[in-house]
Each structure stands twice: as C-alpha cells, then as structure tokens.
Amino acid sequence: LFQDLAVIPLLLLVTILGRKSDGSVLVSILTALAQAGVAIAVIVIVGRYALRPLLRFVAGAQSSDLFMAATLLIAVGAGAAATLAGLSMSLGAFIAGLLLAETEFRRAIEAIIEPFKGLLLGAFFLLVGLNIDLEGLFENPLRIVAAAAALILLKGLIIYGLARLFKVSNMAATETALLLGPCGEFAFVILGSATAMGIFDPRVNADSLLIVTLTMILIPFLARIGTGIRTRVKDRAIAEQLASVELPDAVPQRVILAGFGRVGHLVGSMLTEHNIPYLAVDVDADLVARERKAGYPVYYGDAANAEFLKRCGLDEAGALAVTMDNPSRVDDVARVARSLRSDLKIIARARDERHAMRLYATGVTEAVPETIESSLQLGEALLVETGVPMGLVIASVHERRDGFRKLLGRPNRREQVEAARKRLRRQQTQG
C-alpha cells in the first residue's frame, strides 16, 4: 500500500521536472509544488463535499448504468482537472479513487467496475507490451540484466534496512525485501509520463521498460525463494528445539510408528485404545511440535537412520509400523529396520500392488496396499447393504485378502514355522 501511495509524490515530481523554466530551479520547484498543492487541495475538498451528495442523487435513480456513468465521470473529471492545473491525469484519477474509497458507495463501485477491470488492465499491459523494444534486450543483454539485478539488489537492501529499523524480524524483512525489490506496475505509468514530458530520452525509456519488465517477471521466483527460505529457517529452528528432547527409555514390546500423519495418528489411537505403548517419529517439525503439544509421544527424527532407530529402542520393540505416504521413504525405513533386526515384525503401508511386492521382497511382515484395502472395504459395505450376513461378509473379505497376499508374495508364516520345527526335530534326531 505504501508503495502505491508513493506514486503521488513521484507523479508530482515528474510534473515539476517536466516544466520548462528559465529562472531558478529551486524557485520553479517551489512554485510548482505550491500550485500542485493548491490543485490537489481543491480536488480533495470539492470531492469530499460533492461526491457523497452526487452519488446519493445518482443512487436514488436506481439505475446501475447511471451509477456506472457517474463513477467514470468522476474519475475522468478528476483527471481533467489535474491536467488543467498542470498535473498528470493519472494523478487526478488516482486521487479520485482515494476519495471514492472513503464513501459508503465503495463496495457498489467496486462491483460495477469489476467487468471493466480485466479489460482495462489487459489494455494497459497490452500498450506497455507494444512499447517494449525486445531488440534492445538482444543488443545489450548483459547491460539490461545487470541493471535489473542491481535495481532489485539496491531496492531490496533499502527495504531490508528500513524493515529492520522498524523492528521487523530478520526473516520477515528478508521476505519483504525479496517481494518488494522488483518494480511495480506503476513504474510504467511514471516512465510514460516522464517520456511524454520530455524528461527521458526515448532510448532511455525503452531500456527502462525492459528493466522494469524483467524485474516484474522475476517476482514469482523471488516469492518462491522467500517462502522456501522462511520454511527452511522455521523448520530448522523447530528441529533444533525438538532434537534436544531426550528419547524415553526403551520399553519391551513397545510399537514404533514411523510417520505420524493421518494414518499414523489413527494407528496410534487404536494402540492406545488397547493399552499398547507406542513411540512415534516423524521428520515434519511442525507436525511433531503440534502433536507433542497435544500430549502425544511423538519425536523428531529420521526413521531411515539406523542410529536413530536404535535410540528409539528398536532392539526391544514389539513391532514397527511404517505409515508414511512416500513410497521411497517407506522402502528406506523397511530396509534399514530389517537389516538391524531379522525377527522384527514390520507392517508397512504400500501405495499399490507393485509397491507391496517390493516391500515383501525387502522383508516386511505385512504390506498393506491402499488400493486393495479400499476395494475390500467398498465390497464389504456393498455386501452388507445388500443383505448378506455380516459373518459371511467378513469371511469373504478375509479370504480375498489372504488371496491377494499370496499373489503379492507374502511369505506363508505357517509353512515357515512348520519347516523350522522339522529342521529342529531332524537336528535333534541326528544329534
């Protein structure tokens, strides 16, 4: 908002500098300032005392067309009055907008001119685009790019310094400098007025338009950089705070939840319901801080890190549930956990059938594919609603689930146990 309001003194300065005078420059500037001040004061006073009665009279006619025409008349009339006073028409229209914004008809005016906003904005940037000389960019690309970078850097440093001077935090000041460092669209208005009054040479104006356009193109990228820096700094601060939290002592048969998002939270609540102790870990610092504040046993850390898993009590854990929604992360955690304990029960969330097959090959005890489970739940609900007895439905779902597990490569636990018993008896007989 302050950047937009700064257009008023800049337009005034352009108007003053555009006047030709043979006398003292200081006297000319002071005279022009006095004339501009009187003109603006007249526009403001007349507008403040005449706008409301005029708009009330027009609104009483109950005609949207007449109200729209009156609004446009006020804007054009203020611009024409500013021109007669030796000021810029853009400045007059800007002041008219400020005056209209103070009336009770502000929202109605915004609704009426909404259809014209896109059209006029498009026409404005179309005219700006027609005036941009791309050949100048190709002729001197280094000079234009360097000037744009220098402008963003200089303006950003000034904004950062002012923000810090007003006690704005370091991160907020940095992000503000990145967002406001590039030029705004009002630069096109000022450059056009300055060129029309002969202040700028056409060649200088062409180069300036290129520089302003280039800086505006960079705004989305600078905004993304600022957001990324803010996120990383915030996460690092939270992570450092959470990393200092000591992990609890190992508890026999405690379940470790790798990931405490939507799925992990639900699994944790089910474990709590059956009085099974658990410990959850997650790499999302915001989530960990929020859940710890709510009283859940969640700790910050990477479950794919072998040393961290050991500190979480993996050696004494009863099971490991991997509930992350990132398949590659699930693979990493399952692989590391299986390398640390060959007898650990690992139940992992799988994205689909292929992912489940890959997890079984890694050595997980159970892989739960989201696509298959959602299909089984849908089929269960459909069978129940069509009148099939609940016992038969549950049996059918379990049968289908077991069939899918065999197809996906799940080891047959019973066969493994029987084979181990036979080997043991054989060894005892031979001994």
Buried (B, 14 or more C-beta within 10 A) or exposed (E): EEEEEEBBEBBBBBBBBBEEEEEEEEEBBEBBBEBBEEBBEEBBEBBEEEBBEEBEEBBEEEEEEBBBEBBEEBBBBBBEBBBEBBBBBBBBBBBBEEBBEEBEBEEBBEEBBEEEEEEEEEEEEEEBEEBBBEEBBEEBEEBBBEBBBEBBEEBBEEBBEEBBEEEBEEBEBBBBBBBBBBBBEBBBBBBBBBBEBEBBEEEEBBBBBBBBBBBBEBBEEBBEBBEEBBEEEEBEEBBEEBEEEEBEEBBEEBBBBBBBBEBBBEBBEEBEEEEBBBBBBBBBBEBBBEBBEEEBBBBBBBBBBBEBBEBBBBEEBBBBBBBBBEBEBBBBBBBBBBEBBEEBBBBBBBBEBEBBBBBBEBBBBBBBBBEBBEEBEEBBEEBBEEEEEEEEBEEBBEEBEEEBBEEBEBEEEEEEEEEEEEEEEEEEEEE
